[in-house]
Amino acid sequence: MLPKGHTKGDLMNNRIKEVIRKKGIKQIYICKELGINESVLSLIINGKRKPNQERLKALARILNVSIKDLYPEVEIKRINYYYI
């Protein structure tokens, strides 16, 4: 479900490029850490591809920021899983 007043395209807007530039981290390093090629990272940065949850968490960890810093418009919901 989309937040009120947002379209699907809005959720693809991100600040990844800005954060990468600000941190001074090379995209090739990020690609190696994530195990993806540069074209995939480019698609994510340009909002043409959404990263899966694990990749998004890893990207935030690599950049040492929160997911909310990368995607300010996204609602984050915490779900707890219990394994018995």
C-alpha positions as CSV (number, residue, x, y, z in Angstrom):
1,M,0.0,0.0,0.0
2,L,1.3,3.4,-0.9
3,P,1.5,6.3,1.5
4,K,-1.3,8.9,1.0
5,G,-0.6,11.3,-1.9
6,H,2.2,9.1,-3.4
7,T,2.4,7.2,-6.7
8,K,4.4,4.1,-7.4
9,G,7.0,6.2,-9.2
10,D,7.5,8.4,-6.1
11,L,8.7,5.4,-4.1
12,M,11.5,4.8,-6.6
13,N,13.0,8.3,-5.8
14,N,16.0,7.8,-3.7
15,R,19.1,9.7,-2.4
16,I,21.6,6.9,-3.0
17,K,23.7,8.8,-5.5
18,E,23.8,11.8,-3.2
19,V,24.9,9.7,-0.2
20,I,27.5,7.9,-2.3
21,R,29.0,11.2,-3.4
22,K,28.9,12.7,0.1
23,K,30.6,9.6,1.6
24,G,33.2,9.5,-1.2
25,I,32.7,5.8,-1.7
26,K,33.4,4.3,-5.2
27,Q,30.5,2.6,-6.9
28,I,32.8,-0.3,-7.9
29,Y,33.5,-1.0,-4.1
30,I,29.7,-1.0,-3.4
31,C,29.2,-3.4,-6.3
32,K,31.8,-5.8,-5.0
33,E,30.4,-5.7,-1.5
34,L,26.8,-6.3,-2.8
35,G,27.9,-8.9,-5.3
36,I,26.3,-7.1,-8.2
37,N,27.6,-5.5,-11.4
38,E,27.8,-1.8,-12.1
39,S,24.8,-1.8,-14.4
40,V,22.5,-3.2,-11.7
41,L,23.7,-0.6,-9.2
42,S,23.1,2.1,-11.8
43,L,19.5,0.9,-12.3
44,I,19.0,1.0,-8.5
45,I,20.5,4.5,-8.2
46,N,18.4,5.8,-11.1
47,G,15.2,4.4,-9.7
48,K,14.6,1.9,-12.5
49,R,15.0,-1.1,-10.3
50,K,14.1,-1.7,-6.6
51,P,16.6,-3.5,-4.5
52,N,15.4,-6.5,-2.5
53,Q,15.2,-6.2,1.3
54,E,18.5,-7.9,2.0
55,R,20.3,-5.9,-0.7
56,L,18.8,-2.6,0.6
57,K,19.9,-3.4,4.2
58,A,23.4,-4.3,2.9
59,L,23.6,-1.0,0.9
60,A,22.6,1.0,4.0
61,R,25.2,-0.9,6.1
62,I,27.9,-0.3,3.5
63,L,27.1,3.5,3.4
64,N,26.7,3.6,7.1
65,V,23.2,5.2,6.9
66,S,19.7,4.2,7.6
67,I,17.3,2.9,4.9
68,K,15.2,6.1,5.5
69,D,18.3,8.1,4.5
70,L,18.4,6.3,1.2
71,Y,14.6,6.3,0.6
72,P,13.1,9.2,2.6
73,E,9.5,8.6,1.2
74,V,9.3,4.9,2.2
75,E,7.4,3.8,5.3
76,I,9.5,1.3,7.3
77,K,7.6,-1.3,9.3
78,R,9.3,-3.6,11.7
79,I,8.1,-7.2,11.7
80,N,9.3,-9.7,14.2
81,Y,9.7,-13.3,13.4
82,Y,9.8,-16.0,16.0
83,Y,11.3,-19.3,15.2
84,I,10.6,-22.3,17.5
